[in-house]
Amino acid sequence: MYTVVRSYSGPGAKALFDVLEEKKADVEKTLKGVDGLITYTLARTEDGGVTVTVCRDKAGIDESVRVAREWIKKNAADIGAAPPTITQGEVVVLVQ
């Protein structure tokens, strides 16, 4: 299993998370289409937010990053939020 954490901060990050929350049904539908998706979490932080995605393999993680980028480009490009900091790697422990 693999995971990716996308951290959004700086100008526009809070507004981006407002849009993500407002359109959460569409976000969920979009991410559920990622092959091998195990979990997806969207959480607010003081200066924006983070997403945490776990997939069966690296290909799923790569697809989730692509899908997220395209969703933001289509639905929130006018906000001008900076691209996220992306951290990814192999899962060591997953508790559900």
Secondary structure, DSSP 8 states (H G I E B T S, - for coil): -EEEEEEEESTTHHHHHHHHHHTHHHHHHHHHTSTTEEEEEEEEETTEEEEEEEESSHHHHHHHHHHHHHHHHHHHGGG-----EEEEEE-S----
